[in-house]
Amino acid sequence: MKWFKTVALSAVLMGLFIGNSIASEIVASADVANAPIVVGLGIAMVPDYVGSDDYRVAPLPFLKYTFGQSQRYVKLAGADLSVNLLNHQNFQLGPLLRYYSPRGDKVKDDVVEKMDKVDGGFAAGGFLTFELKGDEPRNRINFTLKFVADLSDSYDGYLMDFDVTLWRKVAERWDVFVGAGTTYADNDYMDTYFSVNGGNRGAAPVVELPNYSADSGIRDVRAQGGAIWHFSKNWLFGGLIRAQRLLGDADDSPIVDRRGDSNQLSIALFAGYKF
C-alpha cells in the first residue's frame, strides 16, 4: 500500500537522523503548502550540542504524507514525528514523538567530554497548530505549541516549544519565510544538561567546570528565515539560517559560559520532491 511504503520510508529517514536531534526544529519551518506528499532530505551545520561552540554536519530528513483529500497527515521533520488527527482548515492537533541524541563520547570539547554521558532516547507528547491562510494558500502564518516529556529516563523532564512562522509568495517559483520561537524547560531537563555537580562531573576538573545548579525556566529564544525555490512541478530546493540565544540558567552554566557559547547558529540546505 502507498501509505505503508511512505511510513516505512519515514523510518529509514529517522534512522539517518539518529544522533542529530539538535536540529529537530530546523526543517519543521520548511513545510510546503498545497503538496499532499513531500519527501525531502537536507544537510545542516549545527552546534555539537545545546550550548556548544563547536559545530558538526547533520542530515535533515523531511516527509509529509496527507491522507486522501483530508487535512490529516503524518509528518517527519528532523527528529520529530507527528500525526495530525484533525480534518480542519485552521487547526492541527495530534501526538508527537521526538528522538534526542546523546551527549557523550563524541563531544568535541575535551572538558565536557569528561563529564558523565547523557544517553539519547525518546520523548513523547503532542502539538497544536493554528494556521491562517490568505487567498493565496502559500501566504500563511502559523502558531505551534509542542509539549514533550522524556520516555527514556535520560533527563526525566519535559520541554514546551512555541514557534510562529510567516510565509509569503514573492514570485511564482519563490516562497520566503521568517519565524521566531522559544523553549521552556523544566528543572529535570535543565539539571541534566546544564548543572555541574558530583553526580555528573565525571573526570572534568573543578577548575574548568565549577559546581553549578540549573533550575527551570526559558531555555532560549530563536529566530530564523529562509526561502524555497519551486524548481519544477515536483522538485523544490531551499535553505535557511537560524540564530538561537540561550537564556537564564542555561546561559550561566559553566558548560556554556566557560566551555561553549550562548549564541547558537544553524544553517541548512535541503531538497524535496512533491507528489
Beta strands, then each sheet from edge to edge (+ up, - down):
strand 1: 37-47
strand 2: 55-66
strand 3: 73-77
strand 4: 80-84
strand 5: 91-100
strand 6: 121-133
strand 7: 140-150
strand 8: 158-171
strand 9: 174-185
strand 10: 217-229
strand 11: 235-246
strand 12: 263-274
sheet 1: 1+ 2- 3+ 4- 5+ 6- 7+ 8- 9+ 10- 11+ 12- 1+
end
